[in-house]
Amino acid sequence: MSLDKGLTILGNPGVILDGNNLVRPVTVAAVQVSLSELTIQRGAAADGAGIFSAGTLVLTDVVLRNNHASNRGGALFVSAGRFALQRVELSDNSAVADGGALMDVGTGASSIANSRMLNNVSGAAGGAIRHVSRQLLTISNSVISGNAVTALPGPSLPTVAQGGGISSEDGLLNISGSTISGNKAFYGGGIHVQIRALLVSRLDLSESAIINNTALSDGGGLFIFGATLNSTNNTLSNNVAAVADGGAIAIDWSGLFFPTVRLTNNTIAYNRAAVNGGGVSVAIGAANDTLTIKSSVIVRNASASDPDLQGDFTSLGFNLVGTRGTSSGYIGSDLANGTPSQLGNLRFNGGPSLSIAPSATSPLVNVIPAANCPGIARDQRGYQRPPANCDIGALELEGVLPPNELFANGFE
């Protein structure tokens, strides 16, 4: 089906567009097309086996499954324009090269909301999403889980084999209220963000869970390669860097560009790396101001050396690093080395994603004074933090759900 005029197609849950593993079901020209309540499956093409779009594409209540691209974009290839996905499932798609589910080379800001990307596979980069559009991609209240990149890197810098969930390059990526879990790649099991040209390459991550991801090499949860990360109110847990560094987060310079990472009210626990920085690793050679940490807890991680944090950082106060090792940058308000965190296990504590709660007697609770609490009004769950005596980490133990959001995530 080739769509070269603007239109809206409203199907129903029983409508299936089937490519029979021979053709692409939908091609969108430089027009605006809205599709809803359809299943698009078993498409086959070089780029965009399910849908190829050069226009403005809006998908609502659509399933794209079992589509297979011989090059890029297993389910969806966006070559120009923009896209908006709302309550969309992209599952069991594959691409021989980039973007097992989605290849984004669009020319406008795009969005994914209340959607799921499950069990997609790529052979080069971006098990679910390869984002190289140089535009803003916003992902909210979504799940990206069980995706994989099968490639191993060549002898040069890691330009492939990256981003089991998402691989983003030279663009802006904003993720909130989402879960990135169970994804695998050589570099950056969950998300890989890199800069390759004189452009902004940034991930703004908030109120999300980065959990159970695996990198064979560096960055089980996240790999920040010369790019910028602003991480606020996130839990990073049970991620693995199988043979190298940075169980939860690996931070490295690209050879041309220094990374900038800011961690605010994060909980980083129960991750592991084979060599350095079971929690967070800052590669040797990066500038001393690469990493800034505020009101965060990094504990109970494991690696052969510096299990919680490897490298230098700038503290903005009220952090707990369980085992400081050779890391440096602490100030007087940071909790002492070896302070027991009394964290519980990763579980549902309310909100859209899993989190880790401290016990009522934990030294993380009610420890931050009024002068240092303003600025982060909510916790990972969206619960309100108090204006004084707030907690270290992603979860505010005594946080209160705003009345107008009482049933936003079901009965909590």
N, C-alpha and C positions, 0 to 999 in steps of 0.2 A: 504494500500500500504506500504510494507516493503522495505526500500531501504538499501541494504548492500554493494553496490558498488558505488564509486564516480561517480556522473553524474550531468548534467545540464538539467533541464526541462523548456522549454519555452512554456508557454501556450498562451492563449489570453484572453481578458477580459470576454469572455463568458464561459470559462472552470470552472466548479464547481466540487469540490470533496466533496461529501455529506455523512456524517456518519449516517444519518437518526436517530440520537439520540440513536444509538445502538453500534457503533464501532468508533475507532479512525481512521481518514482518512490516516494519514502519520506517519510512524515510521522510524527514521534515525539511523542507526548503527554508529560505530566509523569510518566514512568516511566523505568526503566532498561532500555536496549536495547543489546545487543552484536551487531555484525555483523562477519563475517569472510569472506575469500576470495570477494568479490563485485566485479563491475563495475557501476557506476551511471552511466548515460550518457544524453545527449540529453534531459535534463529541462528543463521550462519552467514558470516560475512568477514571481510578482512578487518574493518573497523566498525564497531557498533553492530554487533550481531542481532540484537533485539531492536534497537532504535538508533538511527543516525540523525542528529539534529544540527542544522545550521541556522536555526531561528530562535524564537522564544518558546520554550517547551514547558508546559505545566502538567504535571502528573498528580492525580489525586486518587487514592484507593486503587492503585495499580500494582500488579505483581509481575515482575520480570524474572523468569526462572529458566534454568537449563539452556541458556544461550551461550554460543561458543564462537569467539572471534579468533581468526588466524593471525591477527596482529594485535590491535588495541581495543579496549572497551568491550568486555564480554557481553554486557547487557545494553550499555548506553555509551555512545560516543558523542560528545558535544564539541563540534568543530568551530562554532562561532555562536554569537548571541549569548543567551543565558538560559537557566532552567530553575524550576522550583518543584521540589518533590514533597508531597504531603501525604502521610500514611501510605508510603510505598514500601514494598518488600522486593529486594534484589537478592536472590538466593540461588546457589549452585550454578553460577555463571563462571566462565573462564575466558582468559585471553592468553595467547602464546607470549605476547610481550607485556604491555602495561595495562593496568586497570582491569582487574578480574571482573568487577561489576561495572565500574564507571571510569571513563577517561574524559577529563575536563580540560579542554583547550579553549574554552569559551572566552568571549570578549566582554562579558558583563557580570556583575555581581549575581551570585546564585545561592540557593538555599536548599537544605534538606531538613525536614521537621517531622517528628513523630514517626520515624521510619526505621526499617531494619535492613541490614546488609549481612547476610549469613552464608558462610561456607563457600565463598567465592575464591578463585585461584588465578594468579597471574604468574607468568614465567620470568618477569624481569623486575617490575616495581609496582607497588600498590596492589596488594591482594584484593582489597575491595575498591579503593579509590586511588587514582593517580591524578593529582591536582597540579597542573602546570599552566593554568590559564593566566597567571599574573593578575588575577582579580580576586575579590573577596568571596570565599565560600563559607557560609554559615551553616553549622550543623547543630540542631537543638533537639533535646528530648528523644534521642535516637540510640539504637544499639548497633554496634559494628563488631561482630563476633564470629570466630571460627574461620577467619579468612587466612590465606597463606600466599607467600611468594616462594616459588620453588628454586629460583636461580641461585647460583653461587657467583661471587664476584670475580672479575678478571684481575689482572696484575696492577691496574691503576687504582685511583681513588674510588670509593664506593658509589658508583653511579648507577648500579643495578643491585638487585638482591636486597631491596630495602622496602620497609613499610608494609608489614604484614596486614595491618588494617588500612592505613593511609600513608601515602607517599606524597608530600607537598614540596614543591620547588618554586622559588622565586614568586611567591604569592602570599596572600593573607588568608589565614584559616582561623575561624572562630568556632569553638566547640563549647557547648554549655549543656548541663543537665543530661549528659549522655554516658553510656557505658562502652568502653573499648576493651574487649575481653577475648582471651583464647586465640589470639592471632599469632602468626609465626612468620619470621623472615630471617635472613642472615644478619642484617643491620636493622635495628628499630622494629622489634616485634610488634608493638602496637602502632606507633606513629613515627615516621621519619620526616624531619623537616630540614631542608638544606637551602643554601644560597649558592648560586653559580655565576650570577652576573651582578652588576651594580644596581641591584633592585632591593626592595624590602621583602624579606622572607620571614614571616612571623606567625606563631601560633599563640592565640589567646585562648586559654583553657580554663574553664570555671565549672564548679559544682558538678564534677564528673568523677567517674571511677575508671582508672586504668589498671586492669587486674588480669592476672593469669596469662599474660602474653609472654612469648619466648623469642629471643634472638639467639641464633647460634653464636654470633660474635658479640658486638656491643649494643647496649641499649635495649634491655628486655622490654621495658614499657615504652620509653621515648628515647630517640636519638636526635639531639640537636646539633646539626653539623654546620657551624658557621652562621647559624640563624638566631632568631630571638624567640624566647619562650616567656610568656607571662602566665604563671600558673597560680590560681587563687581558689581556695576551698575545694581541693581535690584529694582523693585517696588513691595512692599508688601502692598496690599490694600484690604479693604472690607472682611477681614478674621475674623472669630468669634471663641472665646473660650467660649462656651455657659454657663458653670457652674464654670469655674476655671480661670486659669491665661494664659497670653501670647496670646493675640489676633492674632498678626502676628507671633511672635517667642516666644516659651517657652524654657528656657535653664535650665537643671537640671543635677545634678550629679547622677551617677548610684548606689552610695553606695560604689563602688570600684574605679571608674574613674571620674576625673573632666573633664568637657567639656571645649573646647576652641572655642570661636566665635569671628571672625573678620569681622566687617561691614565697607565697604569702598564705598563711593558714593552710598548709598542706599536712597530710598524714602519710608518711612514707614508711611502711613497715612490712616485714615478712617477705622481702625480696631477696634474691641472691645472685651473686656473680662468681665466676670461677676464679678471677684474679683480684681485681680491685673494685672498691665501691659497690658493695652489695646493694646499698641504697642509691647513692649518687656518686658519679665519678666525673671529675673535671680533668681533662687530659693535660699532661705536661706540655707547656708551650702556650697555653691560653693565658690571657692577661689576668691579673689578680682581681680585677673588678668584673670578671665574667659572670660570677654567681653571687646573687644577693638573696639572703634568706631572712624572713620575718615571721614570727609567731607560728613556727612549724615544728613538727616532731618527726625525727628520723631515727627510728629505733628497730631493734630485733631483725635487722637485716644480716646477711651472711656473705662472706667472701674470704679468700685466703689472706688478704691484707686490707686494712681499713674497711671493716664490714659495713659501717653506716655511711661514711662520707670520706671520699678521697679528694684532696686538693684544698686550695685556698678559697676563701669566700669573704664577703662583707656581710656582717651581721647587723640587722636593724632591730635586734633585741627579741627576747622572750622565745628563744628556740631551745629545744632539747635534742641533742645528738647523743644517742645512748653510749656509743663508744667513739670517742673523738679521734683516736689513733694519731696519725700524722697531720690531720686537717688543722687549719688555722684560720683565725679571723673572729674568734669569740669575743664578746664584751660582757660587762658585769651582770646584765639582766638575763643572760642565757643561763639555763639550769645547768648545774654542775655535771661534769663527766660521770657517767654511771648512775645517774638518778633513775630509779625505777619508774617506768611510764605507767604501769598498771593499765595497759591497753587490753581490750577484749579481742575477739576474733572478727574477721570480716563477715558481716551479716547485714540483714535488712534492719535499719534503724529509722525508717521513714524516708520520704523523698523518692526521687526517681531512680536512684542507684544505690548499690551496697556501700557501706561505710564501716568504720571501726570506732567504737565508742570507748572512752576511758571509764574507769570505775569512778564512783562518787568520791572516793578518797584519793584519786590520782593527783599528783602535783601539777598536772596540766590544767586542772579545773580551777576557775576563778582566780587565776594568778596574774592576769594582765590588768594593770590599773587603768582608770578612766582616760588618762592622757594618751594611752596607747591603743585603746579599743576603737575609736571612731575610724571610719573609712571602710571597714568590712562589716556591713550591717546584717548580713545573712551568713549562714553556714552552708555546707555542701547540700543539705536537704532543702534549702530555702527557708529554714527557720530563722527567726530573728535573734540576733545576738544582743545581749544587754549592753547599755552604754558604759558600764563599768564592770570590772571583775569578770572579764570574758576569758575564754579558754584558748589554750594553744592547740592548734591542729584544725582539721577540716570540719569536725563536728563539735557543736556547742551543746554540752550535755544538758543544760537547762534551757536550751533554745525553745522558742514558742512559734508555732506555725501561725502566720498571719490569718486573721479570721476570714478574709475573703478568699483564702486558698485552702480552706479546711478540708475540702474533698477533691482537691486538684489531682491527687495521686491515689484516689480510692479511699477506703476506710483505713486510716493509720492508727 
